[in-house]
Structure formats: structure tokens, C-alpha cells
Amino acid sequence: MKINKLYIRILTVMTLLSATALEAEADGRKLSYNDNRRFDYFFLEAVNQQAAGNMSAAFDLFTHALEIKPDAPEVYFNLAGYYVTLRNDSLSKANFEKAAELAPKNTTYIEHLGQFYINAKDYKNAIKAYEKLYALQHDNPNVITILLQLYGTQNDYSRMIDMLDRLETVQGSSDRISMTKLQVYEQQGKKKEQEDLLKGMVAKYPNDPSYVVMFCNWLINNGRTKEAGKRLQQVLKENPTDVGARLTMLDFYSATGKKEKEKDLAEQLMTEKDVPSKTKLALLRQTIIDYDKTDSTAVERLFDKILATPQKDGDMYMMKAAYMALHKQPTEAIDTVYQQALKVEPDNSRARLLLLQDIWPTKNYDRVIEVAHPGQEYNPDDMAFYYFEGLAHYMKKDNDKTLETFKKAVEQINKDSDPDIVTDLYSVMGDIYHAKGQDSLAFQSYEKSLQWKPDNVGALNNYAYYLSEKNEDLEKAEQMSRKTIDAQPKNSTFLDTYAWILFQQGKYADAKTYIDQAIENDSTLGDVVLEHAGDIYYMSGEKEKALDYWTKAAERGEGSGLLSKKIKLKMIVTK
């Protein structure tokens, strides 16, 4: 059966109107029959306009309805929502308050008023609103929980305890409520209440040693170590492998100055397979701090002892590698630890990336590929592994493999991707497409590279230069090239590109200025730059100097292919 949504909305509004009319009658504010009909019409139409998104029309209709019935809480409530949308806090507040005042038993109005106060950080008034709400909804745990939080903002610990008592009445006792009470008692400095509460939890759960351990922690923190020791010994007699009890025993040994026992127990916990990894790492961090003060070599022996037992993950290996790096141990030794971490946990992306970063400077690109490729299988969303493998293929001059790998990488791009990686991916793809003679795809790749990082000077330079080679869009090429020399004014490659673009535009004098700077900043320039210099000098009228540059270019390479003709004819040739 098809449901008429407008019919349902009308029923909802009419129900609200009926309830409001009853409230009005009770307060002696009864309207005439005709005025009630007029009010109902304008109010309902205002709701319809509001639902349709016609906020201006809805506002006018609400205002007119209010003229008919100035004490209509539903109108004030809707107007408050309108002003919230406009971010007019003062009028929102006034209308929410008026609606709640006119309908003191309407829980929706009171709750929205309370939320408004909370958003405005007016916690005192929020408390008043929610206390009124609680008076109407004694069995609503959400209301009590919000009151608990509100009293917390005022550091009103007594009222917080009252709220927790209310929660227990509604929901029954629970560990969460008890632990919150314990924290509040601690803030109040009420030791007896804390102790009574903990004893009560121990008595309630006699077969759960964790509550005894919790109580022992409290005893130790409050200087009652003798009592704590007796209770802990009893727990460990019945549960000798209980990790929580043994961790608390560490605190007991520390508090009573029994350092050797503390050290032995800590090492024992760190070498047991059933102790959680996070617990082991926390213990090891503290142990490292203590050992480093006396004997740093003891730390390595401890690592060896811990790692002699099977590991569930690579965390302990990673901590060992970090410790070795801190103490400037050889990179090869650290990398061995990363490899051990990967054997245990192949999807440990951090270990793999750190290993790759160490391998890259060695220029062992086959090894980079060997390590990076599995990372794509274990962490397919991490572009770094495609990036490393692709660059390794690129350094091996295998453009097809590079392109294949980078195409996989760009499929993983999302809004959270690293701009530095993405821009380099597209920039290198642009270089490869150009080398393949696919300039349309090359230029598309450069555009994408610059979308991610507009100041990528490598992409800017190559894009500009390849445009100038085709004698296309020279104005855009000049603007891009200009950015590169602004960023790196002594970079001879960038200066040469800019000079060549100016040459293509017929700006020979300016081109000569920048090609001179390129030569001045790098005396080892290759044949292409020197040939450019010759062409620029030739068109500037200095033909002998041009021939000299062409000759030097021929000594360093083949140049453009027309270089030998230029030297032979002593003039620029285009074919």
C-alpha cells in the first residue's frame, strides 16, 4: 500500500496542535473556533513550506500564525530552528526558551533548549534544563548521563555521585558506574569511600582476581604496601600466571625498593609468549630507560632473550631496530632486523618502507623491486610501494615496467594521498609518454602532476620545454618556466629552458641574457644547451660566437641532428 507522506505530516502536526490546544485550555488561553482554524491553517502551511525548503515563506507564515496565537509554543520552537540555521544565537535562544516556558511539560522543547545551552557552553543553564527534563523522564538514562557530564564541567562531585546513583537505580549496578564513582571519589579525596567501593567489588566478584588486583593497586598507591603484598601473594598462589597480578607485583617491588626482584619479574614477563605484545613493549620501554643509565649493552642481550621466543607480530623487532638506529649501529644490521619483522608480519608497511629507504641509496634497484613488490600485495592501498618499484624500473631505464607500475599506483589515489608522491608519479609518467612520442598523454600527465603540486619545478620545466619544442602554447610555457627560475634562479637546466622559450618567441636579447646565466652557473653543460646558445647568439647577430658554441656542442655530443649542418654552413638550418 502506498503511504501518503503529506497525510502523515498533517496527522503529526494536528496531533501536536491538539496537545497544544489542551495546554492552552488548561492555562485559560482558549481561542475562538475560527481563530483556531486560522492558526492551524497558517501553521500547517508554514510547516509545508519549511519542508519544501522555502524558508522565507515559512518564516512569514510562522510569524503570521504567531500574530493569531501569541502564546503558541510550537511556533516559537520552529522559529528557534529557523534562527539556528541563520546562526542568530540570541534569537534562537529567546525562541527556545519561550517554547519551553509556554509548554513546560514538552520534553522535546526542553531537550532542544538544553542542547542549545550545551552548544553555547552555557552549562549552568543546561543543567537547569536537563534537571527539568529528568523530572519528566526519571527512567531516561541518556538524560542522567548528560547531567553527569554537565556536573563534571562544574567539578560538582557531589552531584556527580547523585547522578551515578540515579543511573544505578535505572540501569542497575555495573562496573562502568562503579569505576566512574571511584574516579569521582578520588577527585574528592574520599579515601574511605574509595576503599569501601573496591571492597564491595571484590566481595561481589569473589572468583574474579582482577578486582583484588585493582584493590591492591589502590593499596600500593596509598602506601599500604604490606596489605597489598599479602593479597597479591594469595592471588598468585591461586593464579600463578595471572598477568595483571604480576604487573601489580612489579609496582609492589618498585614501591618497596626490591629492584632485583622487579627486574627479574619484568624480564620474565617480557619473554613469555602469553603476555600481550603491548604489555611487553611498555615494560621494555621502561627497562631500556633504566638500563641505559647503567649498561646499554644489557639492552641488546635483553632483546636477544625476548626475541628467542616466537613473536606474534613485528613490534618487538621494530623496537629493536629503533634502538639500534638511536645508537647509530650499522644500517646493514638494522635492515636485518626489519627483514626479521617482515618474516613474522609481512604486512608491516612501516618495516618495509624503512627497509626500502635504506636500500635506495645503495642503488641496488633489483633489491628495491624485490622488497617493494610484495608490499603491493600486502598493502595494496599504499602507493609508496608502487612508487619505489616504479622508480627502480625507471632508474634501470625500463620505461614500460615503470609505466605499468605507476598506472597501478594512480588507481589507488584518493583525497588523503600524499601530494608529493602523486605529483612525482604523474611527472615521471609525463616524461615517459614524451619519450614514447605520445605528447598528448604526456601533457595530460603533467597537468595532473601540477594539480597535486603546482610548484613541482621538475614537471613545470619539462612541460614547458616540451611545449617549446613543438612551438605550442608558448605563453603558457613561458609562465611555467618562469616559476622554475623564480624558485631556483641558478639552476642551469631551468635557465636554458626559459632562454629557449624566449628564443622561440623571438625575444632574442632576453634569451641571450638567460642562456648566458645558464652557462655561467654550469661549465659542464651538454651539447643541447650549447647548441641552444649557438642558435640564440646567431639570431642576436653574433655569428662567430654562435659558431664557437656549435663547435663546442659537437665536441660534447650529437646535438639536434642538424648541428653538423649548422657548423658547415655557419648558419641556422631547420632541416
C-alpha positions in Angstrom: 0.0 0.0 0.0 1.4 3.4 -0.9 1.8 5.8 2.0 0.8 9.4 1.6 3.7 11.3 3.3 1.8 14.6 3.3 -1.2 12.9 5.1 1.2 11.6 7.8 2.7 15.0 8.2 -0.7 16.6 8.6 -1.7 14.0 11.2 1.6 14.6 13.1 1.0 18.4 13.1 -2.6 18.1 14.0 -1.7 15.9 17.0 0.8 18.5 18.1 -1.8 21.2 17.7 -4.4 19.2 19.7 -1.9 18.7 22.5 -1.0 22.4 22.5 -4.7 23.4 22.5 -5.2 21.3 25.6 -2.3 23.0 27.3 -3.8 26.4 26.3 -7.2 25.5 27.7 -5.6 24.5 31.0 -4.0 27.9 31.2 -7.1 29.8 30.3 -5.8 30.8 26.9 -8.6 29.2 24.8 -9.0 30.7 21.3 -12.3 31.0 19.4 -13.1 28.2 16.9 -12.4 30.4 13.9 -9.1 31.7 15.3 -8.0 28.1 16.0 -8.9 27.1 12.4 -7.0 30.1 11.0 -4.0 29.4 13.2 -4.0 25.7 12.2 -4.1 26.7 8.5 -1.1 29.1 8.7 0.9 26.9 11.0 0.4 23.8 8.8 1.2 25.7 5.6 4.4 27.1 7.3 5.5 23.5 8.1 4.8 22.5 4.5 6.8 25.4 3.1 9.6 24.7 5.5 9.7 21.0 4.4 9.9 22.2 0.8 12.9 24.4 1.6 11.0 27.7 1.2 12.4 29.1 4.4 11.4 32.8 3.7 7.8 31.9 3.0 7.8 29.6 6.1 9.1 32.3 8.3 6.4 34.8 7.1 3.7 32.2 7.7 5.0 31.3 11.2 5.1 35.0 12.1 1.5 35.4 10.9 0.4 32.4 12.9 2.1 33.9 16.0 0.0 37.1 15.5 -3.1 35.0 15.7 -1.9 33.0 18.7 0.9 34.8 20.5 1.3 32.0 23.1 1.8 29.1 20.7 4.9 27.2 21.8 5.1 25.2 18.6 5.6 28.4 16.6 8.4 29.6 18.9 10.1 26.2 18.6 10.0 26.2 14.8 11.3 29.8 14.7 14.1 28.9 17.0 15.2 26.2 14.5 15.0 28.8 11.7 17.3 31.2 13.6 19.7 28.3 14.3 20.0 27.9 10.6 20.7 31.6 10.3 23.2 31.3 13.2 21.4 34.0 15.1 22.2 32.7 18.6 20.3 35.4 20.6 17.0 34.9 18.7 17.5 31.1 18.7 17.9 31.2 22.5 14.9 33.5 23.1 12.6 31.3 21.0 13.7 28.0 22.5 13.3 29.5 26.0 9.8 30.8 25.1 8.7 27.5 23.7 9.9 25.6 26.8 8.2 28.2 29.1 4.9 28.0 27.3 4.9 24.2 27.2 6.7 23.2 30.5 5.9 19.5 30.0 7.0 19.2 26.4 10.2 17.1 26.7 11.2 17.8 23.0 11.3 21.6 23.7 13.2 21.2 26.9 15.7 18.9 25.4 16.4 21.2 22.5 16.8 24.1 24.8 19.3 22.1 26.9 21.2 21.1 23.7 21.3 24.7 22.7 22.8 25.7 26.1 25.4 22.9 25.7 26.4 24.0 22.3 26.8 27.6 23.6 28.8 26.2 26.6 26.3 27.7 29.0 26.5 24.6 31.2 24.7 26.1 34.2 21.5 26.8 32.3 21.9 23.4 30.5 21.9 21.8 33.9 18.6 23.6 34.8 17.0 22.4 31.5 18.1 18.8 31.9 17.0 18.7 35.6 13.5 19.8 34.4 13.7 17.1 31.7 14.8 14.5 34.4 11.7 15.5 36.5 9.6 14.4 33.5 11.7 11.4 32.5 13.1 9.7 35.6 13.8 6.5 33.7 15.8 8.0 30.8 19.5 7.0 31.2 20.6 9.4 28.4 19.2 12.4 30.4 21.0 11.2 33.5 24.3 10.6 31.6 24.2 14.1 30.1 23.6 15.6 33.6 26.5 13.6 34.9 28.7 15.1 32.2 27.3 18.6 32.8 28.0 18.4 36.6 31.5 17.3 35.6 32.1 20.5 33.8 31.4 22.3 37.0 33.5 20.0 39.2 30.4 19.4 41.2 31.4 16.0 42.5 28.6 15.6 45.0 26.0 16.0 42.2 28.0 13.6 40.0 27.7 10.9 42.7 23.9 11.7 42.8 23.7 11.2 39.0 25.6 7.9 39.3 23.2 6.7 42.0 20.3 7.6 39.7 21.9 5.6 36.9 22.2 2.6 39.2 18.5 3.0 40.1 17.6 2.9 36.4 20.1 0.5 34.9 21.3 -1.5 37.9 24.9 -1.5 39.2 27.7 -2.0 36.7 31.5 -1.9 36.6 31.4 1.2 34.5 29.3 3.1 37.0 31.5 1.8 39.9 34.7 2.8 38.2 33.3 6.3 37.5 32.3 6.6 41.1 35.8 5.6 42.1 37.3 8.4 39.9 34.9 10.9 41.4 35.8 9.8 45.0 39.4 10.2 44.1 38.8 13.8 42.9 37.1 14.4 46.2 39.9 12.8 48.1 37.4 10.5 49.9 39.7 7.5 50.7 37.2 5.6 52.8 34.5 5.7 50.1 37.1 4.5 47.5 38.2 1.6 49.8 34.6 0.6 50.6 33.7 0.7 46.9 36.7 -1.5 46.0 36.0 -3.9 48.8 32.4 -4.1 47.6 33.5 -5.1 44.1 35.9 -7.7 45.5 33.1 -9.2 47.5 30.7 -9.1 44.6 33.0 -11.0 42.3 34.9 -13.4 44.6 36.0 -15.6 41.7 37.5 -12.8 39.6 41.0 -12.0 40.7 41.1 -8.8 38.7 39.1 -6.9 41.3 41.5 -8.0 44.0 44.4 -6.8 41.8 42.6 -3.5 41.3 42.3 -3.1 45.1 45.9 -4.0 45.5 46.9 -1.2 43.1 44.9 1.2 45.2 46.6 0.0 48.3 50.1 0.4 46.8 49.2 3.9 45.6 48.0 4.8 49.1 51.1 3.5 50.9 49.6 0.3 52.2 52.1 -2.0 50.6 52.2 -4.7 53.3 48.5 -5.4 52.9 48.8 -5.3 49.1 51.7 -7.8 49.2 49.7 -10.3 51.2 46.7 -10.1 48.9 48.8 -10.3 45.8 50.7 -13.4 47.1 47.3 -15.1 47.7 46.1 -14.2 44.1 49.4 -15.5 42.6 49.2 -18.7 44.7 45.8 -19.5 43.1 46.6 -18.0 39.7 50.4 -18.1 39.2 50.3 -17.0 35.5 47.9 -14.0 36.0 49.5 -11.2 34.1 47.6 -8.4 35.8 48.6 -9.6 39.3 52.2 -9.9 38.2 52.3 -6.4 36.8 50.9 -5.1 40.0 53.6 -7.1 41.8 56.1 -5.1 39.8 54.6 -2.0 41.3 54.8 -3.6 44.7 58.5 -4.4 44.2 59.2 -0.9 43.0 57.3 0.7 45.9 59.2 -1.4 48.5 62.7 -1.0 46.9 63.1 -4.6 45.7 64.8 -3.7 42.5 66.3 -7.1 41.6 63.0 -8.8 42.1 61.4 -6.2 40.0 64.0 -6.6 37.2 63.7 -10.4 37.2 59.9 -10.4 37.1 59.9 -7.8 34.3 62.3 -9.9 32.2 60.2 -13.0 32.9 57.0 -11.2 31.6 58.8 -10.0 28.5 59.9 -13.4 27.5 56.6 -15.3 28.0 54.5 -15.9 24.8 51.1 -15.4 26.5 51.9 -11.8 27.7 50.3 -9.3 25.3 52.7 -7.6 22.9 51.6 -4.1 24.1 52.4 -5.1 27.7 55.9 -6.4 26.7 56.6 -3.2 24.8 55.6 -1.0 27.7 57.8 -3.0 30.1 60.7 -2.9 27.7 60.5 0.9 27.2 60.8 1.4 31.0 63.6 -1.2 31.2 65.5 0.5 28.4 65.3 3.8 30.3 66.7 2.0 33.4 69.4 0.0 31.6 70.7 2.9 29.5 71.6 4.7 32.7 74.0 1.9 33.7 74.7 -0.6 30.9 73.4 -0.1 27.4 74.8 -3.4 26.2 72.4 -5.2 28.6 69.5 -3.9 26.4 70.8 -5.8 23.4 71.1 -9.0 25.5 67.6 -8.5 26.7 66.3 -8.0 23.1 68.0 -11.3 22.1 66.4 -13.1 25.1 62.9 -11.7 24.2 63.2 -12.5 20.5 64.4 -16.0 21.2 60.7 -16.8 21.8 58.3 -16.8 18.9 56.7 -13.4 18.1 53.1 -12.9 17.1 53.9 -9.6 15.3 56.8 -7.5 14.3 56.5 -4.9 17.1 59.4 -6.1 19.2 61.7 -6.3 16.1 60.7 -2.7 15.2 61.6 -1.5 18.7 65.0 -3.2 18.5 65.6 -1.6 15.1 64.7 1.8 16.6 67.0 1.3 19.5 69.8 0.3 17.1 69.2 3.3 15.0 69.3 5.6 18.0 72.7 4.2 18.9 73.9 4.6 15.3 74.5 1.0 14.6 75.3 -0.1 11.0 72.5 0.2 8.5 73.0 -3.4 7.3 72.4 -4.7 10.9 69.3 -2.6 11.3 68.0 -3.8 7.9 68.4 -7.4 9.0 66.0 -6.7 11.9 63.5 -5.1 9.5 63.6 -8.3 7.4 63.0 -10.4 10.6 60.0 -8.2 11.3 58.6 -8.8 7.8 59.0 -12.6 8.1 56.8 -12.5 11.2 54.4 -9.8 9.9 54.6 -9.5 6.0 52.0 -6.7 6.0 54.1 -4.5 8.3 54.2 -1.5 6.0 56.4 0.6 8.3 59.2 -2.1 8.4 59.0 -2.5 4.6 59.2 1.3 3.9 62.1 1.8 6.3 63.9 -1.1 4.7 63.3 0.4 1.2 64.6 3.8 2.4 67.8 2.2 3.5 68.2 0.2 0.3 67.5 3.1 -2.1 70.8 5.0 -1.6 72.8 1.8 -2.4 71.3 2.0 -6.0 70.6 -1.8 -5.8 67.4 -1.3 -7.8 66.8 -5.0 -8.2 66.7 -5.4 -4.5 64.3 -2.4 -4.2 61.9 -4.1 -6.7 62.3 -7.4 -4.7 61.2 -5.7 -1.5 58.6 -3.2 -2.8 56.6 -5.6 -5.0 55.2 -7.8 -2.1 54.2 -4.6 -0.3 51.7 -4.0 -3.1 50.1 -7.4 -2.3 50.0 -7.0 1.5 49.2 -3.2 1.4 47.5 -2.6 -1.9 46.3 0.9 -0.9 49.7 2.2 -0.1 51.1 4.0 -3.1 54.6 4.2 -1.7 55.4 0.6 -2.7 54.3 1.2 -6.3 56.3 4.4 -6.2 59.5 2.7 -5.1 59.2 -0.2 -7.6 58.3 2.2 -10.4 61.3 4.5 -9.7 63.6 1.5 -9.6 62.4 0.4 -13.0 62.9 3.9 -14.2 66.4 4.1 -12.9 67.0 0.8 -14.8 65.7 2.6 -17.9 62.8 0.1 -18.2 60.1 2.7 -19.2 57.5 0.0 -19.9 57.7 -1.5 -16.5 57.7 1.9 -14.9 54.6 2.9 -16.7 52.9 -0.4 -15.9 53.7 0.0 -12.2 52.7 3.7 -12.0 49.4 3.0 -13.7 48.6 0.7 -10.8 49.7 3.3 -8.4 47.4 6.1 -9.7 44.4 3.7 -9.3 45.0 4.0 -5.5 44.9 7.8 -5.4 42.3 9.3 -3.1 41.8 12.6 -1.3 44.2 11.6 1.5 47.1 10.6 -0.8 50.5 12.2 -0.3 50.7 15.1 -2.8 54.5 14.7 -3.1 54.2 11.1 -4.3 51.2 11.7 -6.6 52.8 14.7 -8.3 56.0 12.7 -8.9 54.1 9.7 -10.3 52.4 11.8 -12.9 55.5 13.8 -13.7 57.5 10.7 -14.4 54.7 9.3 -16.5 54.7 12.5 -18.5 58.5 12.1 -19.1 57.9 8.5 -20.3 55.0 9.4 -22.6 57.1 12.1 -24.2 60.0 9.7 -24.7 57.5 7.4 -26.5 56.3 10.2 -28.7 52.9 10.4 -27.0 52.9 14.1 -26.2 49.1 14.3 -25.7 49.3 11.8 -22.9 52.5 13.4 -21.6 50.8 16.8 -21.3 47.8 15.3 -19.6 50.1 13.7 -17.1 51.9 17.0 -16.4 48.6 18.7 -15.9 47.6 16.1 -13.3 51.0 16.4 -11.6 50.6 20.2 -11.3 47.1 19.8 -9.9 48.5 18.0 -6.9 51.5 20.3 -6.5 51.5 23.5 -8.6 55.2 24.2 -7.6 56.6 20.9 -8.8 59.6 22.5 -10.7 60.5 19.3 -12.5 57.1 18.9 -14.0 56.9 22.7 -14.8 60.3 22.7 -16.5 59.7 19.6 -18.6 56.2 20.5 -19.6 57.3 24.0 -20.6 60.3 22.7 -22.6 58.3 20.0 -24.5 55.7 22.7 -25.4 58.5 24.9 -26.7 60.0 22.0 -28.7 56.6 21.7 -30.5 56.4 25.5 -30.7 52.9 25.3 -29.0 51.3 27.4 -26.3 54.5 29.4 -25.8 52.9 31.9 -23.4 51.8 29.2 -21.0 55.3 27.6 -21.4 57.0 30.9 -20.5 54.8 31.3 -17.4 55.6 27.8 -16.2 59.3 28.1 -16.9 59.4 31.5 -15.1 58.2 29.8 -11.9 61.1 27.4 -12.0 63.8 30.1 -12.2 62.0 32.1 -9.6 62.3 29.0 -7.3 65.8 28.1 -8.4 67.5 31.1 -10.0 70.8 29.4 -10.5 69.6 26.1 -12.0 71.2 25.9 -15.4 68.6 23.5 -16.8 65.8 25.7 -15.9 67.6 28.8 -17.2 68.2 27.0 -20.5 64.5 26.1 -20.8 63.5 29.7 -20.2 66.0 31.0 -22.6 64.9 28.6 -25.3 61.2 29.5 -24.9 62.1 33.2 -25.2 64.1 32.3 -28.4 61.0 30.6 -29.8 59.0 33.7 -29.1 61.6 35.8 -31.0 62.8 37.6 -27.8 66.5 37.1 -28.7 68.0 39.7 -26.4 66.2 38.4 -23.4 67.0 34.8 -24.5 70.7 35.7 -24.6 70.6 37.1 -21.1 69.3 33.8 -19.6 71.4 31.5 -21.7 74.5 33.4 -20.5 73.3 32.8 -16.9 72.8 29.1 -17.7 76.4 28.8 -19.0 77.8 30.9 -16.1 76.3 28.6 -13.5 77.4 25.3 -15.0 80.6 24.9 -17.1 79.8 21.2 -17.8 76.7 21.8 -19.8 75.9 19.2 -22.5 75.5 19.5 -26.3 71.8 20.5 -26.3 72.3 23.6 -24.1 75.4 24.7 -26.0 73.6 24.3 -29.3 70.8 26.4 -27.9 73.4 29.0 -27.0 74.7 29.0 -30.6 71.2 29.4 -32.1 70.4 32.3 -29.7 73.7 34.1 -30.4 73.2 33.6 -34.2 69.8 35.3 -34.1 71.3 38.0 -31.9 73.8 38.9 -34.7 76.9 37.3 -33.1 77.6 34.7 -35.7 81.2 34.0 -34.8 80.2 33.4 -31.2 77.4 31.2 -32.4 79.8 29.0 -34.4 82.0 28.7 -31.4 79.1 27.4 -29.3 78.0 25.0 -32.1 81.6 23.6 -32.3 81.7 23.1 -28.5 78.3 21.3 -28.7 79.6 19.0 -31.4 82.6 18.1 -29.1 80.2 17.0 -26.4 77.5 15.2 -28.3 75.4 15.0 -31.5 73.1 17.8 -30.7 69.8 18.2 -32.5 70.9 16.2 -35.7 71.2 19.5 -37.6 74.3 20.5 -35.6 76.8 19.4 -38.3 75.0 21.3 -41.0 75.0 24.5 -38.8 78.7 24.2 -38.4 79.3 23.5 -42.1 77.1 26.3 -43.4 77.8 28.6 -40.5 74.1 29.4 -40.1 70.9 28.1 -38.5 69.2 25.4 -40.6 65.8 23.9 -39.9 66.0 20.8 -42.0 
